[in-house]
């Protein structure tokens, strides 16, 4: 994914990608179901997996203690398509997921509205026209019967907030070498920090910034060599590596510089899922989704993923003592994200990245 977005800011939610695949497992059969299980590495047909995932999603969707997380998945189904009551029940009980009728037989350029007004459409009112604000192409509009949209949004306050008085425009060197002035936040704090080397020898710095209540943390991965592309490091960050590194962080007093940023994007997951071996799902001749509907030729036409993240000072009040910290920067280690970096959100009790 990073290779395809080289030089571009983007955010992707692992939970937002896996959620729609889990839902499809409830209705997939045969080779289609096997491809989904192979891509995910598990199957929701296993009761132990279902129980674990329900615990995970409950933790992720807990908006208490200043954390606001929204993770949703909507399956838009062609109006008039018969659905399995068992499948509809499974979806309705699965982590903010729903099935909605929509007119998917429009000509090219049809859109599916995913805002709150549409998702809260009263029963009996006209169905949606059909993912998000983007337009999407239909190879054979008359045969399209299922479109999939997942959305993830995260917003929270820091456990130790940044002072807005310490924020100032500072240079940020882009991957292309272009230098921009960006709003850079600053704080001096006790943080979890470490230096690591990946499997192919890249040296990186890893910093943890916990959110309020320690219900989640933002981890920042910064290459120590300024010339190391993020695309070389990202493939090495497996779940096992992240677990190992985050468990070996040590407390250190650091001078932390982090750009204020907001990233929101959306993209079609079809190419990503196909690279994972999920191919039958998008083929009207091979897809086996008879657990959703007994109709032949029932397949997924689109799989659109939307994600958004905001990182800011969260309106922190300044104090004289905090402002004076700027005078002591040279006396302690510095973590300065003034060049391309990776980040991931992690829930501590389950170790799930979302």
N, C-alpha and C positions, 0 to 999 in steps of 0.2 A: 504493500500500500504506500509506504514512504517513497519507494522508488518512483511510483507514478505521480507523486505530488512533490517532487523535488523542487525546492525553492519556494514552496507555497506553505502558508500556515494552514494547518488542518487539524481537526479533532475527530476521533472515531471512538465510539463506545463499544467495548467488547460485549458488555451486557446487552446493548442495543442491537448488536448483530446476532447474538446467540438466541435472544428471546423469540424472534419470529421463526427461527429454525426449530426451536423446541415446540412451538405451536403447530408447525407443519408436521412434526413427528406424530402428533395425535391422529393425523389423518392419512399419513403416508404408509404405503405398503410395498412389499417386494423390494426391488433394487433401489427404488427412490428412497425408501426408508433406510436402507443400508448405507446409501451415500450420505444421508443426513447424519446418521449415527457416527460414521467414520470421520466426517468433518468436525463434529462437535467433540467426539471422543467419549460420548455417553448417550444414553437413551432415556427419555422421560417415561418410557414404559416400565422402567425399573422403579418400584415404589420407594426404594431408599434414595434414589436420585431425585425423585419428585419432592420428598420430604426435605432433603438438603437444599434444593433450589428454592423452595418456599421460604426457608429460613433466610437464605441469601437475599431474596427479593424483599422480604419484610425489612431486613436491615438496610438495604439500599433505599427503600422508599420511605424510611422513617424521616419525617421532616422536622423532628423535634430539635431542640438545642441549637437553633439558628441555621440548621442545614435544610435546604430545599432541594429535593431531588424528584424529577419527573421522568419516569421511564414508561413509555406506552407502546403498544403495538396494535395496529388495526388491520384487519383483513377485509378489504372491499370486495364483495362478491356480486356478480352480475344479478340484477333484479330478476326474480323468478326462478333462480337456480335452487333446486331442492337440496337441503343440507341435512346431514346426519344430526339428530338431536343430541347424541352422545358427544359428537365433536363440538357442537356449540356450547354444551355444558362445560367441557374441558377448557375451552378458550375463555369462557366467562369467569372461570375460577383461577386463571393464570395471570398474575402480575400485571394489572392494568391493561388487559387485552380485551379486544372486542371484535365482533363480526358486524359489518354494516353493509346493507344493500347499496349498490351504486349502479348508475348507468354507464357501463364500460364499453358500450357499442358505438360511442361517438366516433367521429372521424379523428384523424391525427390532430394532436394538440389538446385532447381531452385532459382535464385536470381533476384531481381528487382533493377536495378541501379537507385539511386536517386541523383546522383551528377549533377552538373550544365550542364555538357556536354550532359547528357541524357535528362534532362528536356528541354534543348534548341535544341533538335534534329530537323533538318530541315524537313519540310513536304515532304513526299515521300520516306524518308530514312527508313531502316529496323527498325521495332519496337523493344522496349527493351525486353530482355529475361524475364524480369520479376523481399522482401522489404529491401532497404538499402543494406549494405554489408552483413547482417546476412543471413544465410541459414534458410529456413523454410520448415517444413514438409507439405506435401499434402496428405490427406487421400484418396482422389480420384482425381488424377491429371486431368483426362479427363473431370471432371465436374466443375473444378474450373473456375470461370468466372470473379471474382472481388477481388482485393486485395487493401488494404487501407494503406497509409503511411502518417504520419504527422510529421513535423519537426519544432522545435522551437530553435532559437539561439538568445542570448542577449549579447551585449557587449557595454560598455559605460565608460565614464570618471566620476570620482567623482566630485561633486560640490566643495568639499574641499579635495584636493588630499593628499594622504599619501606620506611622504618623504621616498625614498628608503634608505636613510642613517639611518633612524630610524628602518628599518626592521632588524631583527636578528633571529637566530635559538633559539627557546624557546620550552619547553616541552609541549606536547599536550597529554592528557590522553584519550585514546580510550574507547569505551563502554566496551571492554573486560578487561580493566585495564592496557593494554599495554601502555607504555609511549614512545612517539616518539618525536624527535626533528623536528620541522616544521618551515618554514619561516614565522615569525609572523610580521605583519605590525603594526605600532603604530602611533597614533596622539593624541594630546590634542585639543579638540574642543568643541564648543557649539553645542549640539545635542538634538534631541527630544528623551526623555527617560521616562520609567515608570516601576513600579512594579505592577503585577497583580496576581490574583488567579483564576484558572479555576474552572469549575463546580464541580470538585471532589476534590478540595483543593490544587492542585499543585501550588506552588509559582514560578513565572517566571519573568525574566527581559526582557524588549522589547526596542530595540534601533533602531532608524531610521538613515540611511545614504543616503542622497539624491544624485542623479546623476546630472550631469551638466544641468542647466536650470530647475531643479526641475520637469522635465517631468516624472520622475519615481524615486522610492526609493527602497533601499534594507532594509528590516526589519529583524532583528536578534532576535530570541527567544531563551533565555538561561535559563534552569532550575536553580533555586537558590540552590536546593538540588542536589549535585553532583551525588547522587545515583538514581535520578529519570530518568528512561529510556525515550528516546524521543518518543517511541511507546505508552507511557501512555498519553503524552501531545498532540500529533498530532491529534487524533480523536476529541479533544475538540476545535480545531481551526476552527470553522465554520465561514462562511462569516459574520454572525451577530457578533460573538465574535471579529473577526479581525477588523470590522468597529468600534466597541465600543472601543477597546483598542487603535487603532491608533488615534482615535479622542480625547483621553484623555492623550496623551503624553505631557510632559512639557519640556521646555528648561532647560538644565543643562550643566554645564561645566564638561566634562568627560575625563578620560584617557582611550582611546579605543585601545584594542588589538584585531586584527582580522587576522587569518591565510590567507596567499595568497593561493588561491585554484582554480582549474579548474576541473569541473565535466562534463563528457559526457557519456551518456548511452542510451541504447535502450532496449525496452522490448515489449512483445506482450500484447495488451490491452484486449484480449478476456476474460481472467479470471476476470479482473476488471469489465468489462462491464457486464459479466454474474452475478457478485455479485450485480450489480445495477438493475438486472432484465431484462437486454437486452439479451435475449436468442434466440428468433426466428431468429434474424439477421444472426446467424451463422449456422442455420439449413436448409439444402437444401429442406427439406420437409415442413417447416413452414414459411420460410422467404417470405415476400410479398414486393418485390421491383419492382413491375410492372410499377411504374412511371419512372424507369430507363430503363427498357427493358420489353417488354411484355412476355418474355420467362418465362416458369415455371422453378422452381429449381434454380433461380438466387439468390445467397446469397453471403455473405462476407466470404472469406476463411481465411483471416488474417487481423489484425489491429495492425500495428507496430508503436510505438511511439518513436521518437528520440528527445533528448533535450541536450543542452549544455549551460554552463554558465562559465564565467571567472571572477574572482575577483582578482585585483592586484593593485599596486600603480599607474599604468598608467604613469610611467616614470617621476614622479615629481622631480623637482630640489630641492635640500636640501639647507637649510640656517642655519646659526649659531644659530639663535634664536630658530628654530625648534629643532635642536639637543639638545639644553640646556633644553628643556622641559622634557627630560628624568630624570632630576635631581629633579623634583617636583612631581613625581607620587604620593607620599604618602599624599599629601595635598588636593587632590580632589577625588571624587568617581571614581572607576575603573570598566570598563566593559571589562572583559578578556575572550574571547572565546577560552579558552585553554582546552575545553572538548566538547563533541558532542553538536551541536546546530542545530536549525531549521532556515530556512530563506525563505522569499518570496518576490517577486518583485510585486510592486503595482503601478498602474497608478492613480494619485490623482483625476483627474476630474471625472472619472467614478467609482473609487474604485475597478476596476477589477484587480485581481491578475493574472499574466501571467508568 
